[in-house]
């Protein structure tokens, strides 16, 4: 969802983009996407679970102060 201005007034309204947002936080590990409980596997499994008719709108990853990865995946619902 995002903010938009209504064409009927000057009020801002929430636009409905019908998306799903998934946040994955995990420790940084060099483990491959085939290793149970690894960050790579967790991200890979989630991406593979998204229906192939849905568009992935955004994937962003940051390194937190605690030294963990936080990944935000936004896709169509």
Secondary structure, 3 states (H helix, E strand, C coil): CEEEECCCCCCEEEECCCEEEEEEEEECCCCCCCCCCCHHHHHHHHHHHCCCCCCEEEEEEEECCCCEEEEEEEEEC
